[in-house]
Amino acid sequence: MKKTELVHLHALLVLLSERVVDQGIVDRSYFEPYAELDVTPVSFRARRDRHEEAVLLLAALLAAAVSDEYEPPPDVETIRTESDSTPSSHSSAPSS
């Protein structure tokens, strides 16, 4: 994924996290681990890997917030380790 696409996804996840807070599903403090990364969608000078780290953590926190069975991961390294060890089931559909 290109950096611009990653930043766009980052922005969408931030909007989704704000909606989750607004609907009272979780408190704003729930997303403190993400805030501590100090990378936002408008951090244009941040490296691509920093945006990737923020996207992974934010996506995991969102998944945990809306799921009864999923526990939030303690850190980004846990997410990376889990995603590296699970077999991927990507379809080979052509991209547009």
HUFENHU-V864754 format. One line per field, one symbol per residue. ss: DSSP state (h for helix, s for strand, l for the rest). phi: phi as a letter, one per 30 degrees, with the letter a starting at -180 (. if undefined). Layout:
# HUFENHU-V864754
ss: ???
phi: ???
This chain:
# HUFENHU-V864754
ss: llhhhhhhhhhhhhhhhhhhhhlllllhhhhhhhhhlllllllllllhhhhhhhhhhhhhhhhhhhlllllllllhhhhhhhhhhlllllllllll
phi: .deddddddedddddddddddedidbdedeceeddddhbcecdddddeddddeddddddddddddccdcccdddadddddddddccddbddcdddc
